[in-house]
Amino acid sequence: MKARITAIVLAAGKSQRMNSDVQKQYMIIRGKPVLYYSLKAFSDSAVDDIVIVTGEGERELVQRTIVDRYGFHKVKAVIAGGKERYDSAYAGLLACEESDYVLIHDAARPMIGLEVIERAIEGAKEYGAVVTGMPSKDTIKIVDDKEYAAETPPRKNLWLVQTPQAFSYRLIRDAYDRMRREEPEKNRITDDAMVMETYGGAKVKLIFGDYLNIKITTVEDVLLAESILEHLKSNGEEDPQSE
């Protein structure tokens, strides 16, 4: 029997660092909202279905103005998330209990490509738990409480972590269930890989993502995303906004 693969797209962020009244997942880049691009990529990929996790009170808006408008037929559910990212990820997991593998992706990364999605799927099947990312190009400094340099870790051991993060459904669900039972200091949990590292039963494998798979966090990132799309179009490559 063919394994069922679900993409969980997290779109419940509040854009606290954007200084904008419009949440970053709904900002317009080259005529379409940021959330559109992730949904387009996953719709064109090998995933079987998509679960969108939105902010409270935004489900009908997303369904009408994005899912229905652009014909994203793989979207099987639009659900409300929780207060923190891990709450939203858990809500997404509860909505796809029949899946064998899940890819958890931040809608704030609109430049996700099909090759990265394919690597994530194959990686989840082979390793059970994978995270996309890229080796750091820069030297990283660890600072003390007064912002003095305290340590310089070897750059060859440092990766910039991205999404999607892909898992065997059972492994990531069990890890999340354990985390919620133990009720730790959850504010230190920053991504799904950290849940797996702390509460799961599998090591997390790093696989290559793409340096273009940027995260929209500030206004400058919106400008960069627009430049990337323009570059892809001018070079005759597939434009993620094409329908």
C-alpha positions as CSV (number, residue, x, y, z in Angstrom):
1,M,0.0,0.0,0.0
2,K,1.3,3.5,-0.9
3,A,2.4,5.6,2.1
4,R,0.2,8.6,2.7
5,I,2.1,11.9,2.9
6,T,0.7,15.1,4.4
7,A,2.1,18.6,4.4
8,I,1.2,20.7,7.5
9,V,1.6,24.4,6.6
10,L,1.8,26.6,9.7
11,A,0.2,30.0,9.0
12,A,-0.8,31.2,12.5
13,G,2.2,33.6,13.1
14,K,1.5,37.1,14.4
15,S,4.4,38.9,12.7
16,Q,5.7,40.6,15.8
17,R,9.0,41.5,14.2
18,M,7.5,42.8,10.9
19,N,6.0,46.1,12.4
20,S,3.0,45.7,10.0
21,D,-0.7,45.5,10.5
22,V,-0.7,42.7,7.9
23,Q,0.5,39.3,9.0
24,K,3.5,38.1,7.0
25,Q,1.7,35.0,5.6
26,Y,-0.9,37.4,4.0
27,M,1.5,40.0,2.7
28,I,1.5,40.3,-1.1
29,I,4.6,39.3,-3.1
30,R,4.3,39.8,-6.9
31,G,0.5,39.9,-6.8
32,K,-0.1,36.9,-4.5
33,P,-0.1,36.4,-0.7
34,V,2.9,34.7,0.9
35,L,0.9,31.7,1.9
36,Y,0.0,31.0,-1.7
37,Y,3.6,30.1,-2.7
38,S,3.9,27.3,-0.1
39,L,0.5,25.9,-1.0
40,K,1.4,26.0,-4.7
41,A,4.7,24.1,-4.2
42,F,3.1,21.4,-2.1
43,S,0.1,21.1,-4.5
44,D,2.6,20.4,-7.3
45,S,4.6,17.9,-5.2
46,A,4.1,14.3,-4.3
47,V,2.3,15.0,-1.1
48,D,-1.2,13.5,-0.9
49,D,-2.9,16.3,1.0
50,I,-2.3,19.5,2.9
51,V,-3.5,20.8,6.3
52,I,-3.3,24.6,6.8
53,V,-3.1,25.8,10.4
54,T,-4.2,29.4,10.7
55,G,-4.8,31.9,13.5
56,E,-8.0,31.9,15.4
57,G,-10.8,33.5,13.3
58,E,-8.9,33.2,10.0
59,R,-10.1,29.9,8.7
60,E,-12.9,31.2,6.5
61,L,-10.7,34.0,5.1
62,V,-8.0,31.5,4.1
63,Q,-10.5,29.0,2.7
64,R,-12.3,31.6,0.6
65,T,-9.5,34.0,-0.5
66,I,-6.6,31.5,-1.0
67,V,-7.7,27.8,-1.1
68,D,-10.9,28.3,-3.1
69,R,-9.6,31.2,-5.2
70,Y,-6.5,29.4,-6.5
71,G,-8.0,25.9,-6.6
72,F,-5.8,24.2,-4.1
73,H,-7.7,20.9,-4.2
74,K,-5.1,19.0,-2.1
75,V,-6.0,21.1,1.0
76,K,-8.2,18.8,3.1
77,A,-8.5,21.0,6.2
78,V,-8.0,24.5,7.4
79,I,-7.9,24.5,11.1
80,A,-7.2,27.0,13.9
81,G,-3.8,26.8,15.6
82,G,-2.7,27.6,19.2
83,K,-0.9,30.2,21.2
84,E,2.6,28.9,20.3
85,R,4.1,27.3,17.2
86,Y,4.3,23.9,18.9
87,D,0.6,24.2,19.7
88,S,-0.2,24.8,16.1
89,A,2.0,22.0,14.9
90,Y,0.3,19.6,17.3
91,A,-3.1,20.7,16.1
92,G,-1.9,19.9,12.5
93,L,-0.8,16.5,13.6
94,L,-4.2,15.7,15.2
95,A,-5.8,16.6,11.8
96,C,-3.9,13.9,9.8
97,E,-3.8,10.8,12.0
98,E,-4.2,8.6,9.0
99,S,-0.9,9.8,7.5
100,D,2.3,7.8,7.4
101,Y,4.7,10.7,6.9
102,V,4.3,14.4,7.6
103,L,6.2,17.5,6.3
104,I,5.8,20.5,8.7
105,H,6.5,23.8,7.0
106,D,6.3,27.4,8.0
107,A,4.2,29.5,5.6
108,A,6.7,32.3,6.1
109,R,9.1,30.4,3.8
110,P,7.4,31.0,0.5
111,M,10.4,30.1,-1.7
112,I,10.2,26.4,-1.0
113,G,11.0,24.3,-4.1
114,L,9.9,21.0,-5.4
115,E,13.4,19.4,-5.2
116,V,13.6,20.3,-1.5
117,I,10.2,18.8,-0.8
118,E,11.2,15.6,-2.7
119,R,14.4,15.3,-0.6
120,A,12.4,15.8,2.6
121,I,10.0,13.0,1.7
122,E,12.7,10.6,0.8
123,G,14.6,11.5,3.9
124,A,11.7,10.9,6.1
125,K,11.2,7.5,4.6
126,E,14.9,6.6,5.0
127,Y,15.7,8.1,8.4
128,G,12.3,8.7,10.1
129,A,13.2,12.3,11.1
130,V,14.9,14.9,8.8
131,V,15.4,18.6,8.8
132,T,16.2,20.7,5.8
133,G,18.9,23.3,6.1
134,M,22.1,24.7,4.7
135,P,25.7,25.0,6.1
136,S,26.3,28.4,7.6
137,K,28.3,30.7,5.3
138,D,29.3,32.9,8.2
139,T,31.3,32.6,11.4
140,I,29.0,32.3,14.4
141,K,29.8,33.8,17.8
142,I,28.3,32.6,21.1
143,V,28.1,35.6,23.4
144,D,27.8,36.0,27.1
145,D,25.1,37.9,29.0
146,K,26.9,41.1,28.4
147,E,27.2,40.4,24.6
148,Y,31.0,39.8,24.7
149,A,32.2,36.9,22.4
150,A,32.5,33.8,24.6
151,E,33.0,31.0,22.0
152,T,33.4,30.5,18.3
153,P,32.1,27.0,17.3
154,P,33.6,25.4,14.2
155,R,31.7,26.6,11.2
156,K,31.7,23.1,9.6
157,N,29.4,22.0,12.4
158,L,26.9,24.8,12.0
159,W,23.8,24.6,9.8
160,L,21.0,27.1,9.2
161,V,17.8,25.2,9.9
162,Q,14.9,25.5,7.5
163,T,11.5,23.9,6.9
164,P,10.0,21.6,5.8
165,Q,10.9,19.2,8.6
166,A,9.8,15.7,7.8
167,F,9.0,12.8,10.0
168,S,7.4,9.4,10.3
169,Y,4.0,10.3,11.6
170,R,4.2,7.9,14.5
171,L,7.6,9.1,15.6
172,I,6.7,12.9,15.7
173,R,3.3,12.3,17.1
174,D,4.7,10.2,20.0
175,A,7.3,12.9,20.6
176,Y,4.7,15.6,20.8
177,D,2.4,13.5,23.0
178,R,5.3,12.9,25.4
179,M,6.2,16.6,25.5
180,R,2.6,17.6,26.3
181,R,2.4,15.0,29.1
182,E,5.6,16.2,30.7
183,E,4.8,19.9,30.4
184,P,8.3,21.2,30.2
185,E,9.5,24.8,29.9
186,K,7.9,24.9,26.4
187,N,9.1,28.4,25.5
188,R,12.5,27.0,24.7
189,I,11.0,24.7,22.0
190,T,11.7,26.5,18.7
191,D,11.0,23.8,16.1
192,D,9.7,20.3,15.5
193,A,13.2,18.8,15.3
194,M,13.8,20.1,18.9
195,V,10.7,18.2,20.0
196,M,12.1,15.0,18.4
197,E,15.6,15.6,19.8
198,T,14.2,16.0,23.3
199,Y,11.2,13.7,23.5
200,G,11.4,11.4,20.4
201,G,13.0,8.0,19.7
202,A,15.0,8.9,16.6
203,K,18.0,11.0,15.7
204,V,17.3,13.9,13.4
205,K,19.2,13.9,10.1
206,L,20.1,17.2,8.4
207,I,19.6,17.2,4.7
208,F,20.2,19.9,2.2
209,G,17.5,22.6,1.7
210,D,18.2,25.6,-0.4
211,Y,19.8,29.0,0.3
212,L,16.9,30.6,-1.6
213,N,14.4,29.1,0.9
214,I,14.4,32.2,3.0
215,K,12.1,33.0,5.9
216,I,10.0,36.2,5.8
217,T,10.6,37.9,9.1
218,T,11.3,41.6,8.3
219,V,10.3,44.0,5.6
220,E,13.8,43.5,4.1
221,D,12.9,39.8,3.6
222,V,9.9,40.7,1.5
223,L,12.1,42.7,-0.8
224,L,14.5,39.9,-1.0
225,A,11.7,37.4,-1.9
226,E,10.5,39.7,-4.6
227,S,14.1,39.9,-6.0
228,I,14.4,36.1,-6.0
229,L,11.2,35.7,-7.9
230,E,12.2,38.3,-10.4
231,H,15.6,36.6,-10.8
232,L,13.9,33.2,-11.5
233,K,11.6,34.7,-14.0
234,S,14.4,36.6,-15.9
235,N,16.4,33.4,-16.1
236,G,13.5,31.4,-17.6
237,E,13.1,29.2,-14.5
238,E,9.7,28.2,-13.2
239,D,8.0,31.1,-11.4
240,P,6.4,29.8,-8.2
241,Q,3.6,32.3,-8.8
242,S,2.4,30.8,-12.1
243,E,-0.9,29.0,-11.9
